[in-house]
Amino acid sequence: MTNHTLLYEKDNNMGKLAVQKYFSFMMLIITFLLMIFTFTGLYGGEVPPAGNTARAMLVYALPFLIAGNIIFLIYWLVLRRFHWMLMPLITLLCCIPYIGTIYQFGNLDETADAQPGLKIASYNVAMFGRETSGFMAQDILSEMKKQKVDIVCFQEYNDHAGDKKNSDSYKDYFPYMAVGQGDMVIYSRYPIKKTKNINFEMTNNSAMWAEIEANEVTYRVYNAHLETTGINGTLHRAAKMSNNGIEVEGNSLVRAIYGNYTIGMIARSGQANMLAMDMREAQVPIIVCGDFNDVPYSYVYNTMLGDKIDGFKECGSGFMHTFRGGKKMVRIDYIFHDKALHGLSYYKKDLSYSDHYPVFMKLATK
């Protein structure tokens, strides 16, 4: 072998080593950035989104950031770079509380319904599909009976089914009813003692509460429907323009989606603040239900939760997502409760009457 050949191989090996070092360095940089973005997302819901939209947006990316950390954990483990593996490992350990808001190990307590307590449901029924026969509303009522629900909070409720009222058929099973603004209602099998409507400015969304006496205990049950994301409306308008032969630029669509989502996010945060202030005035145990149109660990989630307990984290099982529209498998419908109560079971039912799934929870006093 000539000196020329040896020098060529040496240079070639040095070139490969340089490429490998550069690649490893880039992977290290990406691992570090993933860690920073993930921690920013975990605490993005601690500040109001107004003026902090970029930080708040990272909350919505948390599932993808967690997946990225898992990939890099495996990557560094395979390479036996255990010191670099610590970054995604520590990040993932800090994500465990967040993961608990969308996934819980264990099985549901099958005996929960047989135990004394209160069964609560929350369901965005999407106006019952605006069908006039009342068939869908009756099917949902049958499901509430099957699940032995004591109190149900409906969002996007429509009482009219042709020339009939859905409330007329509901009152045999739910003799008590509180009506909020427009499309909000609470049905109860127990007496409703007091109610209040909470109207939000410049929107059709609203909230309400009803104080209900059950088993000699009075509870304040909140039913909230917070500002929508605006994504579906933007996509619908873009599709309509495209069908009419109007060209929609991709960049313009992205800017419109981001703008509408940001506006909705800020509106929801103000609505959540208003409800949190109202909750502080309650003199009885609180149960909070509704379609918050926001994900766990967001500012809205944290504000609505306050010092209460997320029912799913307490007694849920498996993967929890409540929106079934399109491919967006996200959890935006919730039941929270006062610390004076404890949860026995928490679950959703795969009903196809709406773009949401109903959420159920069995509660008992401590």
CORBEL-V696300 format. One record per residue. N is the residue number from 1. RES is the residue in one small letter. PHI is phi as a letter, one per 40 degrees, with the letter a starting at -180 (none if undefined). OMEGA is omega in whole degrees, -180 to 180 (NA if undefined). BURIAL is I if it has 9 or more other ideal C-beta (glycine too) atoms within 8 Angstrom, else O. Layout:
N	RES	PHI	OMEGA	BURIAL
N	RES	PHI	OMEGA	BURIAL
This chain:
1	m	none	-176	O
2	t	c	177	O
3	n	c	179	O
4	h	c	-180	O
5	t	c	180	O
6	l	c	179	I
7	l	c	179	O
8	y	c	-180	O
9	e	c	179	O
10	k	c	178	O
11	d	c	-180	O
12	n	c	179	O
13	n	c	178	O
14	m	c	177	O
15	g	c	179	O
16	k	c	180	O
17	l	c	179	O
18	a	c	178	O
19	v	c	179	O
20	q	c	179	O
21	k	c	179	O
22	y	c	180	O
23	f	c	179	O
24	s	c	178	I
25	f	c	179	O
26	m	c	177	O
27	m	c	178	I
28	l	c	178	I
29	i	c	180	O
30	i	c	178	I
31	t	c	180	I
32	f	c	180	I
33	l	c	177	O
34	l	d	179	I
35	m	c	-180	I
36	i	c	-179	O
37	f	c	-179	I
38	t	c	179	I
39	f	c	177	I
40	t	c	177	I
41	g	c	-179	I
42	l	c	-180	I
43	y	b	180	O
44	g	c	180	I
45	g	c	-180	I
46	e	c	-178	O
47	v	b	177	I
48	p	c	-178	O
49	p	c	178	I
50	a	c	-178	O
51	g	g	180	O
52	n	b	-172	I
53	t	c	-179	I
54	a	c	178	O
55	r	c	-180	I
56	a	c	-179	I
57	m	c	-179	I
58	l	c	176	I
59	v	d	-178	I
60	y	c	180	O
61	a	c	-174	I
62	l	d	179	I
63	p	d	180	O
64	f	c	178	O
65	l	c	178	I
66	i	c	178	I
67	a	c	178	O
68	g	c	178	I
69	n	c	177	I
70	i	c	179	I
71	i	c	-178	O
72	f	c	173	I
73	l	c	178	I
74	i	c	-179	O
75	y	d	-179	I
76	w	c	178	I
77	l	c	179	I
78	v	c	180	O
79	l	c	-179	O
80	r	g	174	O
81	r	c	-171	O
82	f	c	180	O
83	h	c	176	O
84	w	c	178	I
85	m	c	-178	I
86	l	c	-179	O
87	m	c	178	I
88	p	c	180	I
89	l	c	179	I
90	i	c	179	I
91	t	c	-179	I
92	l	c	178	I
93	l	c	178	O
94	c	c	-180	I
95	c	c	-176	I
96	i	d	178	O
97	p	d	178	O
98	y	c	-180	I
99	i	d	179	I
100	g	c	178	I
101	t	c	180	I
102	i	b	177	I
103	y	a	177	O
104	q	b	175	I
105	f	c	177	O
106	g	g	-178	O
107	n	b	176	O
108	l	c	175	I
109	d	c	-177	O
110	e	c	-179	O
111	t	c	-173	O
112	a	d	-177	I
113	d	c	-180	I
114	a	c	-179	O
115	q	c	179	I
116	p	c	-180	O
117	g	i	-175	I
118	l	b	180	I
119	k	b	-177	I
120	i	b	174	I
121	a	b	174	I
122	s	b	-174	I
123	y	a	169	I
124	n	c	-171	I
125	v	c	175	I
126	a	f	177	I
127	m	g	-177	I
128	f	f	180	I
129	g	g	-178	O
130	r	f	178	O
131	e	c	-170	I
132	t	b	-177	O
133	s	c	-176	O
134	g	g	-177	I
135	f	c	-178	O
136	m	c	179	I
137	a	c	179	I
138	q	c	177	I
139	d	c	180	I
140	i	c	176	I
141	l	c	178	I
142	s	c	178	O
143	e	c	177	I
144	m	c	176	I
145	k	c	-179	I
146	k	c	-180	O
147	q	c	177	I
148	k	f	-177	O
149	v	c	177	I
150	d	c	-179	I
151	i	b	177	I
152	v	b	176	I
153	c	b	178	I
154	f	b	169	I
155	q	b	-176	I
156	e	f	-179	I
157	y	c	177	I
158	n	b	-175	I
159	d	c	-175	O
160	h	c	175	O
161	a	b	-174	I
162	g	g	179	O
163	d	c	180	O
164	k	b	176	I
165	k	b	179	O
166	n	c	-179	I
167	s	c	178	I
168	d	c	179	O
169	s	c	-180	I
170	y	c	-170	I
171	k	c	177	I
172	d	c	179	O
173	y	c	177	I
174	f	b	-176	I
175	p	c	-178	O
176	y	b	-174	I
177	m	a	174	I
178	a	b	-176	I
179	v	b	177	O
180	g	c	180	I
181	q	c	173	O
182	g	g	-169	O
183	d	b	-179	I
184	m	b	180	I
185	v	a	172	I
186	i	b	174	I
187	y	b	-178	I
188	s	a	172	I
189	r	c	-180	O
190	y	b	-176	I
191	p	c	175	O
192	i	c	-174	I
193	k	c	-173	O
194	k	a	179	O
195	t	b	175	I
196	k	a	174	O
197	n	c	179	I
198	i	b	-176	I
199	n	c	177	O
200	f	c	-178	I
201	e	c	171	O
202	m	f	178	O
203	t	a	174	O
204	n	c	180	O
205	n	c	-177	I
206	s	a	176	I
207	a	a	179	I
208	m	a	169	I
209	w	a	177	I
210	a	b	174	I
211	e	c	-171	I
212	i	b	179	I
213	e	c	-180	I
214	a	b	179	I
215	n	f	177	O
216	e	g	176	O
217	v	b	178	O
218	t	c	179	I
219	y	b	171	I
220	r	b	-177	I
221	v	b	178	I
222	y	c	174	I
223	n	b	-173	I
224	a	b	172	I
225	h	b	-175	I
226	l	c	-174	I
227	e	d	-179	I
228	t	c	-178	O
229	t	c	-179	I
230	g	g	-178	I
231	i	c	-177	I
232	n	c	179	I
233	g	c	179	I
234	t	c	179	I
235	l	c	179	I
236	h	c	179	O
237	r	c	179	O
238	a	c	179	I
239	a	c	179	O
240	k	c	178	O
241	m	c	179	I
242	s	c	179	I
243	n	c	179	O
244	n	c	177	O
245	g	g	179	O
246	i	c	-178	O
247	e	c	179	O
248	v	b	180	I
249	e	c	-179	O
250	g	d	-179	O
251	n	c	179	O
252	s	c	180	O
253	l	c	179	I
254	v	c	179	O
255	r	c	180	O
256	a	c	179	I
257	i	c	-179	I
258	y	c	-179	O
259	g	c	-180	O
260	n	c	-180	I
261	y	c	179	I
262	t	c	178	I
263	i	c	179	I
264	g	c	-180	I
265	m	c	180	I
266	i	c	178	I
267	a	c	-180	I
268	r	c	-179	I
269	s	c	177	I
270	g	c	178	I
271	q	c	179	I
272	a	c	178	I
273	n	c	179	I
274	m	c	-180	I
275	l	c	179	I
276	a	c	178	I
277	m	c	179	O
278	d	c	-179	I
279	m	c	-179	I
280	r	c	-179	O
281	e	c	-176	O
282	a	c	179	O
283	q	b	-177	O
284	v	b	178	O
285	p	d	-175	I
286	i	b	169	I
287	i	b	-176	I
288	v	b	180	I
289	c	b	170	I
290	g	i	176	I
291	d	c	-176	I
292	f	c	-178	I
293	n	f	179	I
294	d	a	-171	I
295	v	c	176	I
296	p	d	179	I
297	y	g	173	I
298	s	c	178	I
299	y	c	180	I
300	v	c	179	I
301	y	d	-178	I
302	n	c	-179	I
303	t	c	179	I
304	m	c	-180	I
305	l	c	-180	I
306	g	f	178	O
307	d	c	179	O
308	k	c	-176	I
309	i	b	174	I
310	d	c	-175	I
311	g	d	-179	I
312	f	c	179	I
313	k	c	-176	I
314	e	c	-172	I
315	c	a	177	I
316	g	c	-179	I
317	s	a	176	I
318	g	g	-178	O
319	f	c	-178	O
320	m	b	169	I
321	h	b	-172	I
322	t	b	178	I
323	f	b	-176	I
324	r	b	180	I
325	g	c	179	O
326	g	g	-180	O
327	k	b	-177	O
328	k	c	-180	O
329	m	c	-176	O
330	v	b	177	O
331	r	c	-180	I
332	i	b	179	I
333	d	b	-169	I
334	y	a	164	I
335	i	b	175	I
336	f	b	178	I
337	h	a	179	I
338	d	c	180	I
339	k	c	176	O
340	a	c	180	O
341	l	b	171	I
342	h	b	-175	I
343	g	c	177	I
344	l	b	178	I
345	s	a	-180	I
346	y	a	-177	I
347	y	a	173	I
348	k	b	175	I
349	k	b	-178	I
350	d	c	177	O
351	l	c	-174	I
352	s	b	-177	O
353	y	c	-173	I
354	s	a	173	I
355	d	c	174	O
356	h	b	170	I
357	y	c	174	I
358	p	c	179	I
359	v	b	-178	I
360	f	b	177	I
361	m	a	174	I
362	k	b	-177	I
363	l	b	175	I
364	a	a	176	I
365	t	c	-179	I
366	k	c	NA	O
